Amino acid sequence: MFIDLVKIYVKAGRGGDGSTSFRREKYVPAGGPDGGDGGNGGSIILKGDSSLHTLMDYRYHSIYKAESGENGRGRKQFGKRGQDLILPVPLGTLVKDPETQGVIADICEAGAEYVLAKGGLGGKGNVHYKSSIRQAPRFAQPGQNGEEKTVYLELKMIADVGLVGYPNVGKSTLLSIMSNAKPKIANYHFTTLSPNLGVVQVEEGKSFVIADIPGLIEGASEGVGLGLEFLRHIERTRLIAHVLDISGSEGRNPIEDYHRINAELEQYHLKMKNKPQVLIANKTDLNVSDEALKDVEKLAKTLNVPLFRVSGVTREGIQSLIYGLWNTLESVEKDYSTYDEDYVPIIEELPEFVVTKEDGYFSIQGPFAENLLYKTNFEDYESRIYFQNMLYKKGIVAQLESLGIKQGDTVLFADYEMEFSPEEEE
């Protein structure tokens, strides 16, 4: 079964808690802190897999959770890191925000990885909080929760050549002859209910991927028939090959068919008209009028595109078609980009600082605290004044006071312990 759109929920592993532990040895009644750190939680990672061509596995299993990190232990033993959960996806898979439909990531290379949900950091054990002031810290840092989110996975197949045309013009037959693909083939419309991929071997060391896009009809770009479900798979093709029934066996005019299909492609997205194209006049084994041949030759000349005459039944012209497609691809830029342009920027909006009170201890953590601590020379008077003023300007002192801090209380500022002594802002 071909599935190209699914919704999944992912939750990364929680970080393990740091340990509050003290060394206990013979003849050492009260050893120092030796609590180890908790392990980081496992992340959930998407990985491009060239052997996959559908999102079917995610249709029936939509919830994924990574392993949490282990808690720290005594004797400075760190908890084990949670194992990452690797989710293989087909090449051409887009990760989309379910609310905005904006693209978060595009997995289009084999082996490419994207961290969909990052595991939580493990907490620090009490061994980190020993100081000259606090010889026996009885607290440790808890582990952080892992990221969790709901996303859409949307597959837009990657192929070098996309076969397009009205139903029953012979696209599936050509695909089966040219490649190792085995699509369903029958003499009725919409036999192909899903795109089919095949690899065409030109000669040793030369090959390309070809896709049979299900038959399009007028109104496909507006959702008529199977149109919108499959038009997305033409986006990533480097070359569009229009398959025309030159015999008119279905009672249609091949020239009119070309213009109608092209109109649907352009209506779907204007950039479609910029994609390189070729014409394939199929069913030459049937009664083909000279007028029909002249008309399709004139069309190819007007468009300045290659024209290939073939028969899927007798296999006449197939080898010339294969080499012709390869030579055309050689002059086409290798671009498998999608038309989804509204990317969602991935920005980790971490707070500058976080002021907390836990078990009677005050703490100021975050990038701002770490940077300010790094820049401050506590041996220098002016540097100390600047440090004090920044605490007031950022509202850190106000937050500490709202938590009930008093003169002389100890504050853990990043990894540095200091005594709270409020002064007026200068």
Protein Blocks (a to p, Z undefined) as FASTA:
>chain_A
ZZfbdcddddddddddddddddddehiabacdfbdcddddddddddddfkbcbfklmmmo
cbdcddddddddehhiacdddddddddddehiacddfklopafbdcfbghiacdfbacdd
ddddfklmgcfklmbccbdcddddddddddddddddddfbdceddehiopmmmmmmmmmc
dcdddddehklmcdcdddddfbghiacdddddddddehklnopajlmmmmmmmmmpmbdc
ddddfkomnopafklmmmmmmmmmmmmpmklmmpccddddehklbccdfklmmmmmmmmm
mnopacddddfklopoklmmmmmmmmmmmmpccdfbdfbfbdcdddddddfbdcddeehi
acdedjklmmmmmmpcfkbmklmmmmmmmmmmnommmmmmmnopaehiacdehjaccddd
ddddZZ
